[in-house]
Amino acid sequence: MIALNSRSQAVLAMGHEAWQMIGRTPGYIVAVRPLRGGAITDFEITQRMIRLLFQRAGVSRLYRSRVLICVPSAITHVEQRAVLEAARRAGAAQTYLIEQPMAAAIGAALPIHEPIGNMVVDVGGGTTEVAVISLGGVVALEAVRVGSFDIDAAIQAYVRREYGIAVGERTAEEIKLAIGSAYPVEEEWKAEVRGRDLMSGLPKVVILEPAEVRGAIEEQVRAICDAVISCLGRTPPELAQDLILNGVHLVGGGGMLLGLDERISQETDLPVHLVDAPLECVVLGAGRCLESFDSLKEMFMARSDHRER
């Protein structure tokens, strides 16, 4: 997320700071998400965001560095080229791409180089990817463009449809974090939701129950579970039996949805583990790839060398 002044095109904030500005700014300040569904939707803003990240990391035109970007497995060649070009224009000397499930498996310290089946379910903001990894490569893969942002949008649509109240993206996310779940849990609380009544235009408060939210997001949760089942169907039998012992590893911010591990476990009859630091798992894996660059570089899916000739 990046916040821009649409009059001067100046960048005002990025990341969490920009997220907090949603729905709370004057008309000329816009908070935009330059990547949606795992693909670049605004090339210029993506380039500016990468340049800002470089500045934070101390990368300049004089000190050009090696860059590794985690991308969805379902990315097309055109989308790959767009990511590589955005990094080049932002000032990268060399850019490499790695699939998110592979980076997540490395970040979760799974034994990916051994002939053992490791299943990773990465529920991100715009995509969900399920991969079975063995001997340093992806053996079976299923990717769907459904993620946390779609769950937030489903909650927004439900509150609007059932209660006639408009709530913002941030409020929908807060509802998801407070009472959202993919499977019934023992202790459940109701949540007070404040929004704008569509009929009168006045502020209004309603009480939401966890069961309502579960019903509202069922379509998205179903799509995630179906992706896991589909990937299991493509897994070779020898690796499938490893999964009965090792289970499924759930990563990504969306994987933290309450009861999602239990729901996938119920659907697949496999043990499901939420990894330590699910939010940071992918980027930690990317960091380890750069630290052990020579031994892990064969895992990268694409590269480009931008050094001046």
Beta strands, then each sheet from edge to edge (+ up, - down):
strand 1: 2-5
strand 2: 11-14
strand 3: 29-32
strand 4: 35-36
strand 5: 39-40
strand 6: 66-71
strand 7: 94-99
strand 8: 118-123
strand 9: 128-134
strand 10: 137-144
strand 11: 165-166
strand 12: 191-197
strand 13: 203-208
strand 14: 248-251
strand 15: 272-274
strand 16: 302-305
sheet 1: 2+ 1- 3+
sheet 2: 4+ 5-
sheet 3: 6+ 7+ 16-
sheet 4: 10+ 9- 8+ 14+ 15+
sheet 5: 11+ 12- 13+
end
